[in-house]
């Protein structure tokens, strides 16, 4: 059995000052292997890409548990022919692939290469619509969730809320059409508190809290 987590820096190690993330803690507590797909400045498209590929390659089955932490709908992925090492607050922002780099786009993020920066400026200023990105999110989530249901894969979702809502996310209605399981409520989002190291990331105690909440949910619903 595996626990697979997809998300942005909310679910990641790098740049957040934690030694163990909630997915790793949860997997250890329930005796499962852990697959980490949290990524700094990661997008929902990265989540769908990495986890869908695992499904396509038969690396996830009905015995596994998938946890999806959705992020800002405006974030994207792009391939670039330029190869750089790039980080933001110690978060790695590029993945080497296809003789180039897969870039992570988020509003306000700068790039080290001038052509990429020009592209980002144009994308942010003239080619970004939150409303259209919300529409595309609905379609892509619908496809992703129904894929998981067709394979009988156990999946649950959560999004940052309250003061942690730096990702423009108060929109559960965008993915509440197929009986999706939401874990958003009661997930230690209070701030200031021992559970958040800042308004956008969990502290180590916050990761422990999230793991505990999800473990109780899993046992209550007999997912083990």
N, C-alpha and C positions, 0 to 999 in steps of 0.2 A: 504494500500500500504506500502511496505517495501523497504528500501535500504539495500542491503546486500553487505558487502565489505570483500573480501579475499585478504590477502597479508602478507608481512613480517613486520619488524619494521618500514619500510617506511610508513605503514598505521596504526601503532599501537600507543598506549599511552606510555606504559612502557619504561622507560629509555631514552625517547626522550624529556622530559621536557615540554610537551604540555598538556593542559587541555582538548582540544577538537580536535579530528582528523577530516580530511576532510569529511569522511563518515557521522559522527554525525552532522557536520555543514550543509552538504547538505540535510540530512533528515529533519532537523529542518526547513530549508529554504523552503522546498517544502511540508511540512506537512505530512511527512512519518514517520513510525517507523524505527528504526535503528537496524540492526543486525551486530555485530562486529565480524569478523573472521580474523582480523590482529593479527599477533603473532611474537614476537621477535625471530629472527633466523628461522622463519617459512619457509617452502618449498612450491613449487608448488604442491607437493603431498598432503600436508596438506590442501591447498586450494581445490583441487579436492575432497579430502575425506570429508571435512566438508560441502561443498556446495552440492555435489552430494547426501550426506545423507539427506540434507534438501529437495532436489527434490524428493528423494525416499519416504520420509515421508510426502509428499504433503504440505510442509511448505513454498514452493515458487511456485508462479503461474505467469500467464501472466500479472498480474497487478503490479508485483514487478520489481525492477531494481537491477541487479547484476553488481558490479564493481570488476574486477579482476586485481590486481597488481602483475604481475609475477616477480619472483626473480631468483637467480642463479640456473641454471639447475643441478648443482652438489649436491644441498641440498637434504636431504632425511629424512625419518622417520623410526624409528626402535622401536620395543617393547623390554623392558628389565624387567627381574624379580627383579631387584634391585630397591628399592624405596628410593628416595632422594629428598631433596629440593635443587634446583640448580638455580642459576641466573647468568647472564652475563650482566654487566652494568645495573643492576636492571631489566633485562628482564627475566621473568620466562621461563625456557627452557624445562620443563617436564610437561606432563599431566598424571594424575593418571587414569589408565584404565586397566581392565582385571587383577586385582590383581598385577599390576606392573606399570611401567611408559612407556609412549610413548616418546622417545628421539628425539631431533632435531639434525640432523647431518649437519654441515657445515665445510668446510676445515679450519683447524687451531683452531677449538674449542676444548677445553679440557674438560674432564669428571672427576667427583669427585671419581668415583669407578674404581679401577685398571683394572678390567676385561673389563669394558666399554672403558676405555682409550686405552687398548691394541687393542680392536676391532676397535676403531676409527683410531688408527695409521695404522693398517693393511688396513682398508678401504681406507684411504687417500693415502697410499704409493703404494698399489698393486692392488686395486680394483675400481679405479676411472678413467674413461675416459671421458673427456669433449665431445668428438665426439659421443660416445655411449649415454651419457646423453642427448645430443641434439636430437639424433634419438628417444630415448624414450619419450622425451618431445613432439616431433611432433605427435607421435602416441596417447599419452594420451590427449594432447590438442584437437586433432581431435575428439576423442571420447567424451570428455567433451563438446566441442562446439556443436557438432551435437545433443547431449542430450538436451542442452538448446534450440536449434532450434526446435527440435521435440516437445518440450513443449511450444513453442511460448514465451519463457522467454527472456526479454530484457537484453542483456549482452554487456558490453564494456570492453576493456582491455587497460592497459598501463604498461609500463616498465620504470625504471630509465634510463636516457640517459646522455650524456655529462659528466661533472665531477662527477655527481651523479651515474655514471655507475660503481659502485663498485661491481656489481653483474654479470659482464661479459656479459652485455646485449646490443648488438647492432644488434640484430638478429630478427627483425620483420618478416623476411622471414620464420621463423620457425612456425609462426602461421598467415599466410596470404593466406590461400587456400580456405576459405569458406565465403568470404565476411565479415570477422570479422571487427568490429568497433574498431579502434585504437584511443585512447585519448592521446597518448604519446606526440605529438607535442604541444608546447605552454603551458606546465604544470609547469612552474615556477622552472626549473631546473638550473638556472644560479647560479654560485658561484664564488667569494663571493657575497652574496646579502642578503637582509633581509628575503628572502624566505627559505634559508637553514641554519640550525644551524651548520651543518657540511656537508661533501661531501656525506654522506649517509642518511641524515634525514632532513625532513622539519622542519622549525621553526613554531611557531604558525601562523605567517603571511603567511607562505608557505601553511599550511593546509587551511587557509582561501582562498588563491588564487586558489588552486586546486579545492576546493568546488565551487568557483565562475565559473571557467572554465567549470566544468562538469555540473553545473546548466544551464548555457547558452546553452550547447550542448543538454541537455535533453529538454529544452523548444523549441529550434530551430527544433528539430526532433519530437516534439509532443509526447513525452513519458509519459506525465502526463495525 
